[in-house]
Amino acid sequence: MLNAHNITVSFAGEDLFSGITFKLDAGNRVGLVGKNGAGKSTLLKIIAKEQEYDKGTLALEKNIKIGFLKQDIDFVMGRTVLEEAYEAFTEIKDVESKLDRVNIALAERTDYESESYHQLMVDLNDLTHHFELIGGYNYKGNTEKILQGLGFKREDFNSLTDTFSGGWRMRIELAKLLLQNNDILLLDEPTNHLDIESIIWLEDFLKNYSGAIMLVSHDKMFLDNVTNRTIEISLGKIYDYKYPYSVYLIQRKELKEKQLQAQKNQEKEIKHTEQLIEKFRAKANKASMAQSLIKKLNKVERIEIDKDDNSVMKVRFPLSMQPGKVVVEAENVAKNYGDNQVLSNVNLLIDRSSKIAFVGQNGQGKTTLAKMIVNEIPYDGKLKLGHNVQIGYFAQNQAEYLDGNKTVLQTMEDASTDGNRVKVRDMLGAFLFGGDDVDKKVKVLSGGERNRLALCKMLLSPFNVLVMDEPTNHLDIASKNVLKQALQSFEGTLIIVSHDRDFLQGLTKTVYEFKDGEIKEYLGDIDYYLSEHNLDNLREVEKRTQITNIKDTSAKNSYEKKKQSQKELKKLQNRLTKIENDIANLEKDISNIDSDLTDSKKYDQMTSDPDFFSSYQAKKDKVEVLMQDWEKLHQLIEN
């Protein structure tokens, strides 16, 4: 399906990776892992042909289709949900446009006997057949079915994508990938911004996908549930494990132990060779042997081992000043996006030093209320902040606000004040940006690195109320733990939007559930909230509807159904073509008769036959009947 051989990519004269060789076959579900900045997203972009590589070859089987889900999705403003989803059908829409042009031309023309008119009929037949083969008669119905399977309501279809949260936009993109029937799926952090329902659906879909998958994720559970193979990028090379993520971790440990032993043996051998060289150099009759040993030593490929990255962020959120007893007060607050009423009659009172979690289904208003509290969006009702309240805000897409053309250091210095500018380098070091890392452009940073930088930048401004919306996106497990510890020790007020139970455990003391435009308070931690619902995890809380598993349409049973459907449609198409030919022949006969009737001699001769007019009328009646049959068949084909 795909064969990569000796792929090399360099940045600023240094190899990001070199000699990358692997093969992707149908049924492979590959977890692509490695340290932040190792080149995981770069490799996906190369396979998707969105980035060039310096050396090597990338071979694909003929007609292979690749779908690429990026970390950040850009939608064209002003499109509805349906219009955006239809963007999956480039070929179908192109053929549909050609069919429309041919049908308009046929309706406007009367030169039925001309060669060009005949060509239009041929084009219509060919285009109709091709349209049917590529699923043109079914794509609108399939789109609606899949969007509903992903949680969209029918009334959402004509709503602008601008009014939906990042998680819902991700669902639209997932729907497009599914509808395209791709052979290879490339997914870069697909669970970021997704609620639990979406994650469960995605896991089920990927497990039943018949093509090849390569994905990057920091979600251990997601990798365990989906992958059957793991490729690690380490020190510019890859290590291919024919196992899912959990087994890979065990195998990786064993491999590293063997590498360490091999490295020790090699170092011992090198040291012995170097001693011989020094010994032989001193003797004139041994000089040639010394040179021979030097050449041999230069040819040795040193064993390099990627050391485990045990370095972690050192995060501390200092309290700027003590605020008043009440930090946030909301009265009859509401928010709508067009006809979509997200929140209504929300009443809220948040005391100083509260630790609060916002949970619930995606699109129920968690992020919306967070943005209202920080005064980022307009709203109806009353919402006021308490005395001396200073807010720090970390948005879902916080990293997007960073200027890609600035370096890491410039980003921090430009946001600093005279009072904390001297601390910038120390702060960056605490967030694992040391040495030359501070001179990197933001645009070359990985998703995890950008998130770390955004967190670091946030600390340049004082705050005593911290609002965070999915702060763990793109962060590895170690960084998540450090962030959690920092939030636990924060003496101010914390409001956090998250669907990560492990992250919320022991962190918050109050839970607000968002559902149907309203919020409900639970005076306890996340475990108490779940026990109140008799549930084990947040997955069950956020699971709104049982989503029917939509299997890959390229599976065998789908293929057989499609084949049978194509057979039936072909029969209908053949009948349609025959009727069109019969109509054309009858219309030609009628046209010839009409022409002959204009000649007086022929008129007398033709009308002398007592059956002439009945025969003439019969031809016209036959055309009418055939036209009715044509319309019925055309409707059957369209449906």
C-alpha positions in Angstrom: 0.0 0.0 0.0 2.8 2.5 1.0 6.5 1.9 1.1 8.9 4.5 2.6 12.6 3.9 1.9 15.6 5.9 3.3 13.5 9.1 4.0 15.7 11.9 5.2 14.5 15.4 6.5 16.8 18.2 7.6 16.3 21.5 9.3 18.9 24.2 9.4 21.6 21.7 8.3 20.7 19.1 10.9 18.9 15.9 10.2 15.6 15.6 12.0 15.6 11.9 10.9 17.5 10.0 8.3 17.2 6.6 6.6 13.6 6.1 7.7 12.3 2.9 6.1 8.9 1.2 6.8 5.9 -0.3 5.0 2.2 0.3 5.6 -0.3 -2.5 4.7 -4.0 -2.7 5.0 -5.1 -3.4 8.5 -2.0 -1.8 10.1 -3.0 0.5 12.9 0.2 2.2 13.8 0.9 4.3 16.9 3.6 6.8 16.0 5.5 7.7 19.3 8.6 9.6 20.4 9.7 12.6 22.3 8.3 16.0 21.6 10.1 17.4 18.6 11.2 14.0 17.4 9.5 14.5 14.0 6.2 12.6 14.4 3.9 15.3 12.9 6.6 16.0 10.2 6.5 12.3 9.1 2.7 12.5 8.8 2.9 15.6 6.7 5.4 13.9 4.4 3.2 10.9 3.9 0.2 13.3 3.2 2.4 15.1 0.7 2.1 18.4 2.6 5.8 18.6 3.2 8.9 17.8 1.1 11.6 15.4 2.2 15.3 15.8 1.3 16.3 12.2 0.3 14.7 8.8 -0.2 11.6 7.5 -1.9 7.9 7.3 -0.9 6.0 4.8 -3.1 2.2 4.4 -3.1 0.1 1.8 -4.9 -1.9 3.1 -7.8 -5.1 5.0 -6.9 -4.4 5.0 -3.1 -6.4 7.7 -1.3 -4.9 9.4 1.9 -7.0 11.2 4.5 -5.1 13.5 6.9 -6.6 14.8 10.2 -4.3 17.6 11.4 -3.9 19.0 14.9 -5.5 22.3 13.9 -8.4 22.4 11.5 -9.1 25.5 9.4 -12.7 25.8 8.2 -13.8 28.3 5.5 -16.1 30.8 7.3 -19.7 31.0 6.2 -20.3 27.3 5.4 -23.0 25.2 7.0 -22.3 21.8 8.5 -23.7 20.1 5.4 -21.8 22.3 3.0 -18.5 21.6 4.9 -19.2 17.8 5.0 -20.0 17.8 1.2 -16.4 19.1 0.7 -15.4 15.4 1.1 -16.8 14.7 -2.4 -14.6 16.6 -4.7 -15.0 14.1 -7.6 -18.7 13.6 -7.1 -19.4 17.3 -7.1 -17.3 17.8 -10.2 -19.2 15.1 -12.1 -22.5 16.5 -10.7 -21.6 19.9 -12.1 -20.8 18.4 -15.5 -24.2 16.5 -15.5 -26.0 19.8 -14.7 -24.4 21.5 -17.7 -25.2 18.6 -20.1 -28.8 18.5 -18.9 -29.2 22.3 -19.4 -27.8 22.0 -22.9 -30.1 19.2 -23.8 -33.1 21.1 -22.5 -32.2 24.2 -24.5 -31.4 22.5 -27.8 -33.8 21.4 -30.6 -31.3 20.1 -33.2 -32.0 16.5 -32.3 -30.4 15.1 -35.4 -27.1 16.9 -35.2 -23.9 15.3 -34.3 -23.3 17.6 -31.4 -26.7 16.7 -29.9 -25.9 13.0 -30.2 -22.6 13.6 -28.5 -24.4 15.3 -25.6 -26.6 12.2 -25.3 -23.4 10.0 -25.2 -21.8 12.4 -22.6 -25.0 12.2 -20.5 -24.9 8.4 -20.5 -21.2 8.2 -19.7 -21.4 10.8 -16.9 -24.5 9.2 -15.4 -22.8 5.9 -15.3 -19.7 7.3 -13.7 -21.8 9.3 -11.3 -23.5 6.1 -10.2 -20.2 4.2 -9.8 -18.7 6.8 -7.5 -21.8 6.9 -5.3 -23.2 10.1 -6.6 -26.8 9.2 -6.0 -26.2 8.3 -2.4 -23.7 10.8 -1.0 -26.2 13.3 0.4 -28.1 10.6 2.3 -24.8 9.0 3.6 -23.6 12.4 4.8 -26.7 13.0 6.8 -26.6 9.5 8.3 -23.0 9.7 9.4 -23.4 13.3 10.8 -26.3 12.0 12.9 -24.3 9.0 13.9 -21.7 11.5 15.2 -24.2 13.3 17.3 -25.4 16.1 15.1 -29.1 16.8 15.0 -31.0 17.4 11.8 -31.6 21.0 12.8 -27.8 21.5 13.1 -27.2 20.7 9.4 -27.9 24.2 8.1 -26.1 25.9 11.0 -22.8 27.6 10.3 -19.7 25.8 11.4 -18.5 29.1 12.9 -21.1 28.5 15.7 -19.7 25.1 16.8 -16.9 24.4 19.3 -13.5 22.8 18.3 -14.7 19.3 19.3 -17.8 19.5 17.0 -15.7 20.9 14.1 -13.4 17.9 14.6 -16.4 15.6 14.3 -17.2 17.2 10.9 -13.7 16.6 9.8 -13.9 13.0 10.9 -17.2 12.6 9.0 -15.4 13.9 5.9 -12.6 11.4 6.3 -15.1 8.6 6.7 -17.2 9.6 3.7 -14.1 9.8 1.5 -13.5 6.1 1.9 -9.7 6.7 2.2 -7.2 3.8 2.0 -4.8 5.4 4.5 -5.7 7.5 7.5 -3.2 9.9 9.1 -4.3 11.3 12.5 -2.4 13.8 14.5 -3.6 14.1 18.1 -7.2 13.2 17.0 -8.5 13.1 20.6 -7.6 16.7 21.3 -10.8 18.9 21.9 -13.0 15.8 21.6 -15.5 14.8 24.3 -15.8 11.2 25.5 -18.6 10.3 23.1 -16.5 11.3 20.1 -13.4 9.4 21.4 -15.5 6.3 21.9 -16.9 6.6 18.4 -13.5 7.2 16.9 -12.0 4.2 18.8 -14.8 1.9 17.4 -14.4 3.2 13.9 -10.6 2.8 13.8 -10.8 -0.7 15.2 -13.0 -1.7 12.3 -11.2 0.2 9.6 -9.9 -2.0 6.9 -7.3 0.3 5.5 -4.0 1.5 7.1 -3.8 4.0 10.0 -0.9 6.0 11.4 -1.7 8.1 14.4 0.1 10.4 16.9 -1.4 10.6 20.4 -0.4 11.2 24.0 -3.6 9.4 25.2 -2.3 6.0 26.5 -5.8 4.5 26.7 -6.6 5.5 23.2 -3.4 4.0 21.8 -4.1 0.8 23.8 -7.6 0.5 22.4 -6.8 1.2 18.8 -3.2 0.3 17.7 -1.8 -3.1 16.7 1.7 -1.8 15.8 4.0 0.9 17.2 6.7 2.9 15.5 9.0 4.9 17.6 11.1 7.8 16.3 14.3 8.1 18.3 17.6 9.9 17.5 16.6 10.3 13.9 15.9 6.6 13.4 12.8 4.4 13.8 12.1 1.3 15.7 9.2 -0.8 14.5 7.3 -3.0 17.0 4.6 -5.4 15.8 2.7 -4.7 19.0 0.1 -2.3 20.5 1.3 0.5 22.8 1.3 -1.3 26.2 3.3 -4.3 24.8 5.6 -1.9 23.0 6.6 -0.3 26.3 7.7 -3.7 27.6 9.5 -4.6 24.4 11.2 -1.2 24.3 12.5 -1.7 27.9 14.0 -5.1 26.9 15.5 -3.6 23.7 17.1 -0.7 25.6 18.7 -3.2 28.1 20.2 -5.1 25.1 21.4 -1.8 23.5 23.1 -0.7 26.8 24.9 -4.0 27.0 26.0 -3.8 23.4 27.1 -0.2 24.0 29.2 -1.2 27.0 30.8 -4.0 24.9 31.5 -1.6 22.1 33.0 1.0 24.4 35.3 -1.7 25.9 36.4 -2.8 22.4 37.0 0.8 21.3 39.1 1.5 24.4 41.2 -1.6 23.9 41.8 -0.6 20.2 42.8 2.9 21.2 45.3 1.5 23.7 46.8 -0.7 21.0 47.0 2.3 18.7 48.9 4.4 21.3 51.2 1.4 22.0 52.0 0.8 18.3 52.5 4.5 17.5 55.6 4.6 19.6 57.3 1.8 17.6 58.5 2.5 14.0 58.0 -1.1 12.9 54.4 -1.0 14.2 53.3 2.3 12.6 51.5 0.7 9.7 49.5 -1.5 12.1 48.6 1.6 14.1 47.3 3.3 10.9 45.3 0.2 10.0 43.7 0.2 13.5 42.8 3.9 13.2 41.1 3.3 9.9 39.2 0.4 11.4 38.2 2.5 14.4 36.9 5.3 12.1 34.6 2.9 10.4 32.9 1.7 13.6 29.3 2.9 13.8 28.9 4.1 17.4 25.9 2.7 19.2 23.7 5.6 20.4 20.9 5.2 22.9 18.2 7.7 23.3 18.1 8.3 27.0 14.8 8.3 28.8 13.6 11.9 29.2 13.2 12.2 32.9 13.2 16.0 32.8 9.9 17.6 33.8 8.4 21.0 33.9 8.8 23.0 37.1 5.5 24.8 37.3 4.3 27.0 40.1 1.3 29.3 40.0 1.9 32.2 42.5 -1.0 34.1 44.0 -0.9 37.7 42.8 -3.0 39.2 45.7 -5.9 38.2 47.9 -9.3 38.9 46.3 -12.7 39.4 47.9 -14.7 36.5 49.3 -16.8 36.2 46.1 -14.8 36.1 42.9 -17.5 35.4 40.3 -21.2 36.1 40.4 -23.6 35.3 37.6 -27.4 36.1 37.4 -29.7 34.9 34.7 -26.8 34.6 32.2 -27.6 33.3 28.8 -25.8 32.8 25.5 -27.0 31.8 22.0 -25.3 31.4 18.7 -28.1 32.3 16.2 -30.9 29.8 16.8 -28.7 27.6 19.0 -29.4 28.4 22.7 -26.3 27.1 24.4 -26.9 28.5 28.0 -30.0 29.9 29.6 -30.8 31.4 33.0 -27.5 30.4 34.5 -27.0 31.5 38.2 -23.6 31.1 39.7 -21.7 32.1 42.8 -18.0 31.2 43.1 -16.1 31.8 46.3 -12.5 32.6 46.8 -10.1 29.6 46.7 -12.7 27.3 45.1 -11.5 24.4 42.9 -14.2 23.8 40.3 -14.5 21.3 37.4 -16.8 21.9 34.4 -17.9 18.6 32.9 -20.5 17.5 30.4 -21.1 16.7 26.8 -19.3 18.6 24.2 -21.2 21.7 22.9 -23.2 22.1 26.2 -21.6 25.4 27.1 -18.5 24.6 29.2 -16.1 26.6 27.1 -18.7 29.2 26.4 -19.2 30.0 30.2 -15.4 30.0 30.6 -15.1 32.6 27.9 -17.9 34.7 29.4 -16.1 34.7 32.8 -12.9 36.1 31.2 -15.0 38.6 29.2 -13.9 37.2 25.8 -17.4 36.9 24.3 -20.7 38.9 24.8 -23.7 37.4 26.7 -27.1 38.2 28.1 -27.7 38.7 31.8 -25.4 39.9 34.6 -21.9 38.6 35.4 -19.5 40.4 37.6 -16.1 39.8 39.1 -15.3 40.3 42.7 -13.0 42.8 44.4 -9.3 42.6 43.3 -10.0 39.7 41.0 -7.2 39.1 38.5 -7.8 36.4 35.9 -5.4 34.1 34.1 -6.9 32.3 31.2 -5.7 29.3 29.2 -7.8 28.5 26.2 -8.2 25.3 24.3 -6.4 26.8 21.4 -4.0 28.9 23.5 -1.0 27.9 21.4 -2.7 29.4 18.3 -2.3 32.9 19.7 1.5 32.5 19.6 3.3 34.3 16.7 5.0 31.6 14.6 7.7 33.9 13.3 9.0 34.8 16.7 11.5 32.8 18.6 10.7 31.2 22.0 12.8 33.8 23.7 11.2 36.7 21.8 7.7 35.5 22.6 8.5 35.6 26.3 10.4 38.9 26.2 7.7 40.7 24.3 5.1 39.6 26.8 7.2 40.4 29.9 7.4 43.6 32.0 10.4 45.5 33.3 9.9 43.7 36.6 10.1 40.1 35.3 12.1 40.3 32.1 15.3 39.2 33.8 13.5 36.0 34.9 12.4 35.0 31.4 15.3 32.6 30.7 14.9 30.9 34.1 11.2 30.5 33.5 11.8 28.9 30.1 14.3 26.5 31.6 11.6 25.5 34.1 9.4 24.6 31.1 12.1 22.6 29.5 13.3 25.2 27.0 17.1 25.3 27.6 20.2 26.1 25.6 19.5 26.6 21.9 15.8 25.8 22.3 15.1 29.4 23.1 16.2 30.5 19.7 13.8 28.2 17.8 11.0 29.7 15.9 7.6 29.0 17.4 6.4 27.6 14.0 8.8 24.7 14.2 7.8 23.6 17.7 5.6 20.5 18.2 2.1 20.7 19.7 3.4 19.8 23.2 6.2 22.4 23.0 3.8 25.1 21.9 1.5 24.3 24.8 4.4 24.4 27.3 5.4 27.8 25.9 1.8 29.1 26.2 1.7 27.9 29.8 5.0 29.6 30.5 3.9 32.9 28.9 0.7 32.9 31.0 2.8 33.2 34.2 4.2 36.6 33.1 0.9 38.2 34.2 -0.3 38.1 37.8 -3.6 36.4 38.6 -5.6 35.0 41.6 -8.3 33.3 39.5 -7.2 30.7 37.0 -9.5 29.5 34.2 -8.2 26.6 32.1 -9.9 25.0 29.2 -8.5 21.5 28.4 -5.0 22.4 29.4 -3.6 18.9 29.0 -4.1 18.8 25.2 -0.8 17.9 23.5 1.0 17.3 26.9 2.7 14.0 27.6 1.9 12.0 30.7 4.9 13.4 32.8 3.9 17.0 31.9 0.3 16.3 32.9 1.4 15.1 36.3 3.6 18.2 36.9 0.8 20.5 35.9 -1.7 18.8 38.2 0.7 19.1 41.1 1.1 22.8 40.4 -2.7 23.3 40.3 -3.1 21.4 43.5 -0.7 23.8 45.3 -2.2 26.9 43.7 -3.8 29.0 46.5 -6.1 30.9 44.3 -9.4 30.0 42.6 -9.3 27.3 39.9 -12.0 26.8 37.2 -11.0 23.9 34.8 -12.8 22.4 31.8 -11.7 18.8 31.3 -12.9 15.3 30.3 -9.8 13.6 31.9 -10.9 11.8 35.1 -7.4 10.9 36.1 -6.3 14.6 35.8 -9.4 15.8 37.8 -9.0 13.3 40.6 -7.8 15.0 43.8 -7.7 18.4 42.0 -11.2 19.9 42.3 -13.7 20.0 45.1 -16.8 21.1 43.2 -18.3 19.8 39.9 -20.6 21.7 37.6 -22.5 19.5 35.2 -23.5 21.2 31.9 -26.6 19.7 30.3 -29.5 21.1 28.1 -28.5 24.7 28.5 -28.4 24.5 32.3 -25.8 23.8 35.0 -26.1 21.7 38.1 -23.7 21.9 41.1 -22.2 18.9 42.9 -20.4 19.6 46.2 -17.7 17.0 46.0 -14.9 15.8 43.8 -15.1 14.0 40.5 -15.4 10.6 42.1 -18.4 11.9 44.2 -20.0 13.2 41.0 -19.6 9.9 39.3 -20.9 8.0 42.3 -24.0 10.2 42.3 -24.6 9.0 38.7 -23.7 5.4 39.5 -21.0 5.5 36.9 -17.4 4.4 36.7 -16.0 7.0 34.4 -16.5 10.3 32.6 -16.9 8.4 29.3 -20.3 7.2 30.4 -21.3 10.7 31.6 -20.5 12.3 28.4 -21.9 9.5 26.2 -25.1 11.1 25.0 -26.4 8.5 22.6 -25.4 5.0 21.6 -23.6 5.5 18.3 -24.0 2.9 15.8 -20.7 1.5 14.7 -20.1 2.6 11.1 -17.8 0.1 9.5 -15.5 1.0 6.7 -17.3 1.0 3.4 -14.3 -0.7 1.7 -15.0 -3.9 3.7 -15.9 -7.0 1.8 -19.6 -7.0 2.7 -19.9 -3.4 1.7 -18.2 -4.2 -1.5 -20.6 -7.0 -2.3 -23.6 -4.8 -1.6 -22.1 -2.1 -3.7 -21.5 -4.6 -6.5 -25.1 -5.8 -6.4 -26.4 -2.2 -6.2 -24.3 -1.3 -9.2 -25.7 -4.3 -11.1 -29.3 -3.2 -10.5 -28.5 0.3 -11.4 -26.8 -0.8 -14.6 -30.0 -2.6 -15.6 -32.0 0.5 -14.9 -29.5 2.5 -16.8 -29.7 0.2 -19.8 -33.5 0.5 -19.8 -33.2 4.2 -19.6 -30.8 4.3 -22.5 -33.2 2.1 -24.6 -36.1 4.5 -23.8 -34.0 7.5 -24.7 -33.1 5.9 -28.1 -36.8 5.0 -28.7 -37.8 8.5 -28.0 -35.1 9.9 -30.2 -36.2 7.6 -33.1 -39.9 8.5 -32.7 -39.2 12.2 -32.5 -37.1 11.8 -35.7 -40.0 10.1 -37.5 -42.4 12.7 -36.3 -40.0 15.5 -37.4 -39.7 13.9 -40.9 -43.5 13.6 -41.2 -44.0 17.2 -40.2 -41.4 18.2 -42.8 -43.1 16.1 -45.5 -46.5 17.6 -44.7 -45.3 21.0 -45.7 -44.9 19.7 -49.2 -48.4 19.8 -51.0 -47.7 16.8 -53.2 -46.5 14.6 -50.3 -49.3 15.9 -48.1 -52.0 14.7 -50.5 -50.2 11.4 -51.0 -49.8 10.8 -47.2 -53.3 11.9 -46.1 -54.9 9.7 -48.7 -54.1 6.8 -46.4 -57.1 6.4 -44.1 -54.8 5.1 -41.2 -52.3 8.0 -41.6 -53.6 10.3 -38.9 -54.2 7.5 -36.3 -50.7 6.2 -37.0 -49.3 9.7 -36.7 -51.1 10.4 -33.4 -50.0 6.9 -32.1 -46.4 7.9 -32.5 -47.0 11.1 -30.5 -48.8 9.2 -27.8 -46.0 6.7 -27.6 -43.5 9.5 -27.0 -45.6 10.7 -24.1 -45.8 7.3 -22.6 -42.0 6.8 -23.0 -41.4 10.2 -21.4 -43.4 9.1 -18.4 -41.4 5.9 -18.2 -38.2 7.8 -18.5 -39.1 10.1 -15.6 -39.9 7.1 -13.4 -36.7 5.3 -14.2 -34.7 8.5 -13.6 -36.2 8.9 -10.2 -35.4 5.3 -9.3 -31.8 5.8 -10.3 -31.5 9.0 -8.3 -32.9 7.3 -5.2 
